[in-house]
Amino acid sequence: MLNEGPRPGLAADVVGEPLNSALSTWVDSLDSNLISILDKIAAAGAGVWLVGGCVRDAISMPDSTHDIDLATTLTPSEMMRLFPRFIDTGSSFGTITLRLNERPDAELDVMFEATTLRVEGSYGDGRRPDEVSFGSSLKNDLQRRDFTMNAIAVDVARRLLHDPFEGRKDLEDGIVRAVGSASDRLREDGLRIMRAYRFMDAASRGILVADESLSIALIEQQHCIKNVSVERIWAEFRGILVGTHATAVIQLMEDDGLLECILGPNLGSARHLDVSSFGEENELDVLRSRLAVIVSPLCESDQESRLRDLTVPRNLMRDVVQINKTLSSIPNQDSCQELRLFRTALGNLLPSHLMALSGRDKVIAGKLREALAVLPPLRAGLSPLVDGIILGKASGLDPGVRLGRLKSWLHRCQIEADLKDVSAVLSLLDELDWQSGNPRDWPQVHWP
């Protein structure tokens, strides 16, 4: 069923053109709760438009889902009065999250982020505007945005596209272009440097190319990235790493010197980021593998310090370092014993390991993947068959380091030989030299 559409709100002060068939179809599919919000804002005598990423993606990727952002002439306080169940997402910057439902316990709590129209301001520190000034001009609001593809708005009620900087044409032509002076835009907020590279990855539509002015500015204004918080840099870099065309984008970052700027020298070559997918990976696997490839030439302590400085989450940093520890140790593909231990020790890092390995040698990674694919599951599962109580009685050892390390040693033997019952594991006590030596030197469930 097509949306009936909201009533028209305050008209924009910038020329609009009728929506084409693809955008009309997108507008017709908008959530009915969003239509109700648009109608409520219009009924208050305000203007409201869909802006930014949702419009950009609707133009370039019409079959994908979009996070909806609104721009309105309402001030934050006016939005708060109109939508009492608001969330103050950032009212000092004009942003409020609107919730339509009136009941706090409503099962369907639909939320949309709305921002008051703003006017151009100065960025004294290269990170944030010196002051935020609200306005009523859509033209001025679009003019202060970073790239033409993000300076497009849709009036749903009037079914008009407002595109004063020809962002749609740039998308169709495969171009990333700044609004106005590229150098000025990047100096205002150094994070726009990272955003420019991220927008070059257009997923199924391939790679977009920065126009000449932006290409030059990305290098000349690269120093502006130093003014940006590392948390914001990491958030953008993470998006680049998991992108469809991460290899090409990071290669360009490497060529331009930006990769070294944010992660330091002596990094892995971007060409090794061309990792193979084996059909089982998720986004986290992709992120781990590509990050591991980038920092792989560094020693373990340098990997940790570089990633920590970039505010990479602790768990992710630990996983990346662990993957790199194992990359140079490939199990014998003809040894079921080694393959079992390798698979168990790597655990959930196995898909990331195989992807990172494929960046170095796709043939070896492919053969290892094939060998693991036909390796049967462990008959006893992953957990040790013999616990501390059983082992203590059988060995006569008291609880402590020796008992714990012997338990782990037996677990390793259980995995390597694919033992399936307790008696088979305990029989190894007659074969292993566990009554002497330093228990910290005994084999454990570890690779290599």
C-alpha positions as CSV (number, residue, x, y, z in Angstrom):
1,M,0.0,0.0,0.0
2,L,1.3,3.4,-0.9
3,N,1.6,6.1,1.7
4,E,-1.0,8.9,1.5
5,G,1.8,11.3,2.4
6,P,2.0,14.1,5.0
7,R,0.6,17.6,4.5
8,P,3.0,20.1,3.0
9,G,5.1,22.0,5.5
10,L,7.0,25.2,5.1
11,A,8.5,25.3,1.6
12,A,12.2,25.3,1.0
13,D,14.1,28.4,-0.1
14,V,16.0,26.4,-2.7
15,V,14.8,25.1,-6.1
16,G,13.3,21.7,-6.2
17,E,12.7,19.2,-9.0
18,P,10.1,16.3,-9.2
19,L,11.3,13.0,-7.9
20,N,12.3,10.4,-10.5
21,S,10.6,7.1,-10.5
22,A,13.2,5.4,-8.3
23,L,13.0,8.0,-5.6
24,S,9.2,8.1,-5.9
25,T,9.1,4.4,-5.2
26,W,11.4,4.9,-2.2
27,V,9.2,7.7,-0.8
28,D,6.1,5.4,-1.3
29,S,7.8,2.8,0.9
30,L,8.6,5.0,3.8
31,D,7.5,3.9,7.3
32,S,4.0,5.1,8.1
33,N,5.2,6.3,11.5
34,L,7.7,8.5,9.7
35,I,4.9,10.0,7.6
36,S,3.0,10.7,10.8
37,I,6.0,12.6,12.3
38,L,6.5,14.6,9.1
39,D,2.8,15.4,9.1
40,K,2.9,16.5,12.8
41,I,5.9,18.9,12.1
42,A,4.1,20.3,9.0
43,A,0.9,20.8,11.0
44,A,3.0,23.0,13.4
45,G,3.8,25.3,10.5
46,A,7.4,24.1,10.1
47,G,9.5,22.9,7.2
48,V,10.9,19.3,7.3
49,W,13.0,17.4,4.8
50,L,14.8,14.0,4.6
51,V,18.5,14.8,4.2
52,G,22.0,13.4,4.1
53,G,22.8,9.7,4.0
54,C,19.3,8.3,3.6
55,V,18.8,10.4,0.4
56,R,22.3,9.6,-0.8
57,D,21.8,5.9,-0.4
58,A,18.3,6.0,-1.9
59,I,19.8,7.4,-5.0
60,S,22.8,5.1,-5.2
61,M,21.5,1.9,-3.5
62,P,17.7,2.0,-3.8
63,D,17.3,-1.6,-2.6
64,S,19.1,-1.1,0.7
65,T,17.7,0.0,4.0
66,H,18.4,3.5,5.3
67,D,18.7,5.3,8.6
68,I,16.4,8.3,8.2
69,D,17.6,11.8,9.2
70,L,15.4,14.8,9.2
71,A,16.2,18.5,8.9
72,T,13.6,21.0,10.2
73,T,13.0,24.6,10.8
74,L,11.8,23.7,14.3
75,T,14.3,24.6,17.1
76,P,15.3,21.9,19.6
77,S,12.9,23.4,22.3
78,E,10.1,23.4,19.8
79,M,10.7,19.8,18.9
80,M,10.8,18.9,22.6
81,R,7.4,20.4,23.1
82,L,5.9,18.8,20.0
83,F,7.3,15.4,20.8
84,P,7.2,15.0,24.6
85,R,8.9,11.6,24.6
86,F,12.0,13.0,22.8
87,I,15.6,11.9,23.5
88,D,18.1,14.7,23.8
89,T,20.6,13.3,21.4
90,G,22.5,16.6,21.1
91,S,20.2,19.6,21.6
92,S,23.2,22.0,21.8
93,F,23.9,21.1,18.2
94,G,20.3,21.1,17.2
95,T,19.7,17.3,17.2
96,I,16.8,15.6,18.9
97,T,15.5,12.0,18.6
98,L,11.8,12.0,18.0
99,R,9.5,9.3,19.3
100,L,6.0,9.2,18.0
101,N,4.2,6.9,20.5
102,E,2.8,8.5,23.6
103,R,2.8,5.5,25.9
104,P,6.2,4.8,27.5
105,D,5.4,1.0,27.4
106,A,4.4,1.0,23.7
107,E,5.5,-2.1,22.0
108,L,6.5,-0.2,18.9
109,D,8.8,2.7,19.8
110,V,9.7,4.2,16.5
111,M,12.5,6.8,16.6
112,F,13.9,9.3,14.1
113,E,16.7,11.8,14.5
114,A,15.9,15.4,13.6
115,T,18.2,18.4,13.4
116,T,17.4,22.0,13.3
117,L,18.6,23.8,10.1
118,R,21.9,25.4,10.7
119,V,23.9,28.2,9.1
120,E,27.6,28.3,8.1
121,G,30.0,29.0,11.0
122,S,33.7,29.0,11.6
123,Y,35.7,26.0,12.8
124,G,38.5,27.6,14.8
125,D,40.0,24.3,16.1
126,G,39.5,22.2,13.0
127,R,37.3,19.8,14.9
128,R,34.0,21.5,15.8
129,P,32.2,24.7,15.0
130,D,33.0,27.7,17.2
131,E,29.3,28.2,17.7
132,V,26.1,26.6,16.4
133,S,23.6,29.0,14.9
134,F,20.1,27.7,14.0
135,G,18.3,29.0,11.0
136,S,15.3,28.5,8.7
137,S,17.1,28.2,5.4
138,L,17.5,24.8,3.8
139,K,19.8,26.4,1.2
140,N,22.2,27.6,3.9
141,D,22.0,24.2,5.7
142,L,22.9,22.3,2.6
143,Q,25.7,24.8,1.8
144,R,27.5,24.0,5.0
145,R,27.6,20.3,4.4
146,D,30.8,18.4,3.5
147,F,30.2,16.7,0.1
148,T,27.7,17.2,-2.7
149,M,26.3,13.7,-2.2
150,N,25.3,14.6,1.4
151,A,23.9,18.0,0.4
152,I,20.6,16.6,-1.0
153,A,17.2,16.9,0.6
154,V,13.8,15.4,-0.2
155,D,10.4,17.1,0.5
156,V,8.2,14.1,0.9
157,A,4.9,16.0,0.9
158,R,5.7,17.9,-2.3
159,R,7.7,15.0,-3.7
160,L,10.6,17.3,-4.6
161,L,14.3,16.8,-4.7
162,H,16.5,19.8,-3.6
163,D,19.9,19.3,-5.0
164,P,21.6,22.7,-5.4
165,F,25.1,21.3,-5.8
166,E,24.3,18.5,-8.2
167,G,25.1,15.7,-5.8
168,R,22.9,13.2,-7.6
169,K,24.8,13.8,-10.8
170,D,28.1,13.3,-8.9
171,L,26.8,10.0,-7.6
172,E,25.7,8.9,-11.0
173,D,29.1,9.9,-12.5
174,G,31.0,8.2,-9.7
175,I,32.5,11.3,-8.2
176,V,33.1,12.5,-4.6
177,R,33.2,16.3,-4.6
178,A,33.2,18.8,-1.8
179,V,30.6,21.5,-1.4
180,G,32.4,24.7,-2.4
181,S,36.1,24.8,-1.7
182,A,37.5,21.4,-0.9
183,S,40.4,22.8,1.1
184,D,38.0,25.0,3.2
185,R,35.7,22.0,3.9
186,L,38.6,19.8,5.1
187,R,40.2,22.6,7.2
188,E,36.8,23.1,9.0
189,D,36.7,19.5,10.2
190,G,39.7,17.2,9.6
191,L,37.4,14.2,10.0
192,R,36.0,15.0,6.6
193,I,39.3,13.6,5.2
194,M,38.4,10.1,6.6
195,R,34.8,10.5,5.4
196,A,36.0,11.3,1.9
197,Y,37.8,8.0,1.7
198,R,34.9,6.1,3.2
199,F,32.5,7.5,0.7
200,M,34.7,6.3,-2.2
201,D,33.5,2.8,-1.4
202,A,30.1,2.6,-3.0
203,A,29.6,-1.1,-2.4
204,S,27.8,-2.7,-5.3
205,R,28.3,0.4,-7.4
206,G,32.0,0.1,-7.2
207,I,34.6,2.8,-6.4
208,L,33.9,6.5,-6.5
209,V,36.7,8.9,-7.4
210,A,37.5,12.2,-5.7
211,D,37.4,15.1,-8.2
212,E,40.7,16.9,-8.9
213,S,40.1,19.6,-6.3
214,L,39.3,17.2,-3.5
215,S,42.2,14.8,-4.5
216,I,44.6,17.7,-4.1
217,A,43.1,18.9,-0.9
218,L,43.1,15.4,0.7
219,I,46.9,15.5,0.5
220,E,47.5,19.2,1.1
221,Q,45.2,19.4,4.2
222,Q,46.2,16.0,5.6
223,H,47.7,17.7,8.6
224,C,44.2,18.6,9.7
225,I,43.6,15.0,10.8
226,K,45.8,15.7,13.8
227,N,43.1,18.0,15.2
228,V,40.5,15.2,15.2
229,S,40.0,12.9,18.2
230,V,41.3,9.4,17.7
231,E,37.9,8.0,18.6
232,R,36.3,9.7,15.6
233,I,39.2,8.6,13.4
234,W,38.8,5.0,14.5
235,A,35.0,5.0,13.9
236,E,35.6,6.1,10.3
237,F,38.5,3.8,9.7
238,R,36.5,0.9,11.0
239,G,33.8,1.6,8.4
240,I,36.5,1.7,5.7
241,L,38.0,-1.6,6.8
242,V,34.7,-3.5,6.5
243,G,33.8,-1.9,3.2
244,T,33.3,-3.9,0.0
245,H,36.2,-2.2,-1.7
246,A,38.5,-1.7,1.4
247,T,41.6,-2.9,-0.5
248,A,41.3,-0.1,-3.2
249,V,40.4,2.6,-0.7
250,I,43.2,1.7,1.8
251,Q,45.6,1.5,-1.1
252,L,44.7,5.1,-2.0
253,M,45.1,6.1,1.7
254,E,48.5,4.4,1.6
255,D,49.5,6.2,-1.6
256,D,48.4,9.5,-0.2
257,G,50.3,9.0,3.1
258,L,47.1,9.0,5.3
259,L,47.5,5.4,6.5
260,E,50.9,6.2,7.9
261,C,49.5,9.4,9.3
262,I,47.0,7.6,11.5
263,L,48.8,4.3,12.3
264,G,52.5,5.2,11.9
265,P,55.3,3.8,9.6
266,N,56.3,0.3,8.5
267,L,52.8,-1.1,8.0
268,G,51.7,-4.0,5.8
269,S,51.1,-3.4,2.2
270,A,47.5,-2.6,1.2
271,R,47.8,-5.2,-1.6
272,H,47.7,-7.9,1.0
273,L,44.3,-6.7,2.1
274,D,42.8,-8.5,-1.0
275,V,41.7,-11.3,1.3
276,S,39.6,-14.2,0.1
277,S,36.1,-15.0,1.5
278,F,35.3,-18.6,2.2
279,G,31.6,-18.0,2.7
280,E,31.5,-18.2,6.5
281,E,32.8,-14.9,7.6
282,N,30.9,-12.1,9.3
283,E,31.8,-8.4,9.5
284,L,33.9,-8.9,12.6
285,D,36.0,-11.6,10.9
286,V,36.6,-9.2,8.0
287,L,37.6,-6.4,10.4
288,R,40.0,-8.6,12.4
289,S,41.7,-10.0,9.3
290,R,42.3,-6.7,7.5
291,L,43.5,-4.9,10.6
292,A,45.8,-7.8,11.3
293,V,47.3,-7.6,7.8
294,I,47.9,-3.9,8.2
295,V,49.9,-4.2,11.4
296,S,51.4,-7.6,10.7
297,P,55.0,-6.3,10.0
298,L,55.2,-4.7,13.5
299,C,56.4,-6.6,16.6
300,E,53.8,-7.6,19.1
301,S,54.3,-4.7,21.5
302,D,54.2,-2.2,18.6
303,Q,51.0,-3.7,17.3
304,E,49.4,-3.3,20.7
305,S,50.6,0.3,21.2
306,R,49.6,1.5,17.7
307,L,46.1,-0.1,18.0
308,R,45.7,1.2,21.6
309,D,46.6,4.7,20.5
310,L,43.9,4.5,17.8
311,T,41.4,3.4,20.6
312,V,40.8,0.0,19.0
313,P,38.7,-1.9,21.5
314,R,40.8,-4.1,23.8
315,N,39.1,-7.4,22.7
316,L,39.7,-6.6,19.0
317,M,43.3,-5.6,19.7
318,R,43.9,-8.9,21.5
319,D,42.4,-10.9,18.6
320,V,44.4,-9.0,16.0
321,V,47.7,-9.7,17.8
322,Q,46.7,-13.3,18.3
323,I,46.0,-13.8,14.6
324,N,49.4,-12.4,13.7
325,K,51.1,-14.7,16.2
326,T,49.7,-17.7,14.3
327,L,50.0,-16.6,10.7
328,S,53.5,-17.9,10.2
329,S,52.7,-21.3,11.6
330,I,50.7,-23.4,9.1
331,P,49.6,-26.9,10.1
332,N,50.5,-29.8,7.9
333,Q,47.5,-30.3,5.7
334,D,48.1,-34.1,5.7
335,S,48.2,-34.4,9.5
336,C,44.8,-34.7,11.1
337,Q,46.5,-34.4,14.5
338,E,47.8,-30.9,13.6
339,L,44.6,-29.8,11.9
340,R,42.5,-30.8,15.0
341,L,44.8,-28.8,17.3
342,F,45.0,-25.9,15.0
343,R,41.2,-25.7,14.6
344,T,40.5,-26.0,18.3
345,A,43.2,-23.5,19.4
346,L,42.1,-20.9,16.9
347,G,38.5,-21.2,17.8
348,N,36.4,-18.3,16.7
349,L,39.5,-16.6,15.2
350,L,39.8,-19.3,12.5
351,P,37.8,-17.5,9.8
352,S,39.8,-14.3,10.4
353,H,43.1,-16.2,10.4
354,L,42.2,-17.9,7.0
355,M,41.3,-14.5,5.5
356,A,44.5,-12.9,6.7
357,L,46.5,-15.8,5.5
358,S,44.9,-15.5,2.0
359,G,46.2,-12.0,1.8
360,R,49.7,-13.5,1.9
361,D,49.1,-16.6,-0.1
362,K,45.7,-17.5,-1.5
363,V,46.8,-21.0,-2.7
364,I,48.0,-22.1,0.8
365,A,44.9,-20.5,2.5
366,G,42.6,-22.3,0.1
367,K,44.2,-25.7,0.6
368,L,44.2,-25.3,4.3
369,R,40.5,-24.3,4.2
370,E,39.8,-27.4,2.1
371,A,41.6,-29.7,4.5
372,L,39.7,-28.2,7.5
373,A,36.4,-28.5,5.6
374,V,36.6,-32.3,5.4
375,L,38.0,-32.8,8.9
376,P,35.3,-34.5,11.0
377,P,34.2,-32.8,14.3
378,L,35.9,-34.1,17.5
379,R,34.0,-37.1,18.7
380,A,34.1,-35.9,22.3
381,G,33.5,-32.2,21.5
382,L,35.7,-29.4,22.5
383,S,35.7,-29.7,26.3
384,P,38.1,-31.9,28.2
385,L,36.8,-35.3,29.1
386,V,38.8,-35.5,32.4
387,D,38.2,-32.8,35.0
388,G,40.4,-31.9,38.0
389,I,38.6,-34.2,40.4
390,I,38.9,-37.3,38.2
391,L,42.5,-36.5,37.4
392,G,43.4,-35.9,41.0
393,K,42.2,-39.3,42.0
394,A,43.9,-41.1,39.1
395,S,47.2,-39.3,39.5
396,G,47.4,-38.7,43.2
397,L,48.2,-35.0,42.6
398,D,46.8,-32.3,44.9
399,P,45.1,-29.2,43.4
400,G,47.7,-26.8,42.0
401,V,49.8,-25.9,39.0
402,R,51.0,-29.4,38.3
403,L,47.5,-30.9,38.3
404,G,46.1,-28.0,36.2
405,R,48.9,-28.2,33.6
406,L,48.5,-32.0,33.4
407,K,44.8,-31.6,32.8
408,S,45.5,-29.2,29.9
409,W,48.2,-31.6,28.5
410,L,45.7,-34.5,28.5
411,H,43.2,-32.3,26.8
412,R,45.6,-31.5,24.0
413,C,46.3,-35.2,23.6
414,Q,42.5,-35.9,23.6
415,I,42.1,-33.3,20.7
416,E,45.1,-34.5,18.7
417,A,44.1,-38.2,18.9
418,D,40.3,-37.5,18.8
419,L,39.8,-39.6,21.9
420,K,36.2,-40.2,22.9
421,D,36.1,-41.6,26.4
422,V,37.6,-40.9,29.8
423,S,39.4,-44.3,30.1
424,A,41.3,-43.6,26.8
425,V,42.5,-40.2,28.2
426,L,43.5,-41.6,31.6
427,S,45.5,-44.4,29.9
428,L,47.9,-41.7,28.7
429,L,49.1,-41.3,32.3
430,D,51.2,-44.5,31.7
431,E,52.8,-43.0,28.6
432,L,53.4,-39.3,29.5
433,D,56.4,-38.2,31.6
434,W,54.3,-36.1,34.0
435,Q,55.9,-37.1,37.3
436,S,59.0,-35.0,36.7
437,G,60.0,-31.9,35.0
438,N,58.6,-28.3,35.1
439,P,54.9,-28.4,34.5
440,R,55.0,-25.0,32.9
441,D,56.9,-26.6,30.0
442,W,54.2,-29.2,29.3
443,P,52.2,-29.0,26.0
444,Q,49.0,-27.1,26.2
445,V,45.9,-26.5,24.0
446,H,47.7,-23.9,22.0
447,W,48.9,-23.2,18.4
448,P,51.6,-23.4,17.5
